[in-house]
Amino acid sequence: MQSRLYIGNLSHSATEDGLRLLFARFGTVRSATIVTDKINGRRRRFGFVEMASAAEAKSAIGRLNMTQYEDTVMSVSLAKLDQ
């Protein structure tokens, strides 16, 4: 199992630091990014978090998927790898 997570339906007020703090409850966060639009620079409503291990990623999915964060219900799942 991989350790990179897709975080969907983020609030416009969500921050990368906020994601790091939220996911750190489940282990070591290697990175947290919120995707921005290349044309206008605005934040999109999804991002990625990479945990240090697959076990930590699984724990975060189990506890955070479909929970409220920053006034929206976010989805947390394994990120699809480029093929």
C-alpha positions as CSV (number, residue, x, y, z in Angstrom):
1,M,0.0,0.0,0.0
2,Q,1.2,3.5,-0.8
3,S,1.4,6.5,1.5
4,R,0.3,9.3,-0.7
5,L,-3.3,10.5,-0.1
6,Y,-5.7,12.5,-2.2
7,I,-7.7,15.0,-0.2
8,G,-10.9,16.2,-1.9
9,N,-13.6,18.8,-1.3
10,L,-11.3,21.1,0.7
11,S,-12.7,24.4,1.9
12,H,-11.2,27.5,0.2
13,S,-9.9,28.5,3.6
14,A,-7.9,25.3,4.1
15,T,-4.1,25.7,4.2
16,E,-1.2,23.4,3.7
17,D,-0.1,24.0,7.3
18,G,-3.5,23.1,8.5
19,L,-3.5,19.9,6.6
20,R,0.0,19.0,8.1
21,L,-1.3,19.6,11.6
22,L,-4.5,17.6,11.0
23,F,-2.7,14.6,9.5
24,A,0.2,14.7,11.9
25,R,-2.2,13.1,14.5
26,F,-1.8,9.9,12.5
27,G,2.0,9.9,12.0
28,T,4.8,11.7,10.2
29,V,3.7,14.0,7.3
30,R,6.3,14.2,4.6
31,S,4.4,16.7,2.6
32,A,1.1,18.5,2.3
33,T,0.1,20.5,-0.8
34,I,-3.0,22.1,-2.0
35,V,-3.2,22.3,-5.8
36,T,-3.4,25.8,-7.4
37,D,-4.8,26.8,-10.8
38,K,-1.9,27.5,-13.1
39,I,-3.7,30.3,-14.9
40,N,-5.2,32.4,-12.1
41,G,-3.2,31.1,-9.1
42,R,-6.3,30.4,-7.1
43,R,-6.4,27.3,-4.8
44,R,-8.3,24.4,-6.1
45,R,-10.4,22.4,-3.7
46,F,-8.1,19.4,-3.5
47,G,-4.6,18.4,-2.5
48,F,-2.3,15.7,-1.5
49,V,-0.7,14.6,1.8
50,E,2.2,12.1,1.9
51,M,2.6,10.1,5.1
52,A,5.8,8.4,6.2
53,S,4.3,4.9,6.0
54,A,1.4,3.0,4.4
55,A,0.1,2.1,7.9
56,E,-0.1,5.8,8.8
57,A,-1.9,6.6,5.6
58,K,-4.4,3.8,6.2
59,S,-5.0,5.1,9.7
60,A,-5.6,8.7,8.4
61,I,-8.0,7.4,5.7
62,G,-10.0,5.5,8.3
63,R,-10.3,8.4,10.7
64,L,-10.6,11.4,8.4
65,N,-12.5,10.3,5.3
66,M,-15.9,12.0,5.1
67,T,-15.3,14.1,8.2
68,Q,-15.8,17.9,8.5
69,Y,-12.8,20.1,8.2
70,E,-12.9,23.9,7.7
71,D,-16.7,23.8,7.2
72,T,-16.8,21.2,4.5
73,V,-16.9,17.4,4.5
74,M,-13.6,16.2,2.9
75,S,-12.8,13.0,1.3
76,V,-9.6,11.2,2.0
77,S,-8.4,8.3,-0.2
78,L,-5.2,6.8,-1.7
79,A,-3.9,9.0,-4.5
80,K,-4.1,7.4,-8.0
81,L,-0.6,6.9,-9.3
82,D,0.3,8.1,-12.8
83,Q,0.5,5.3,-15.2
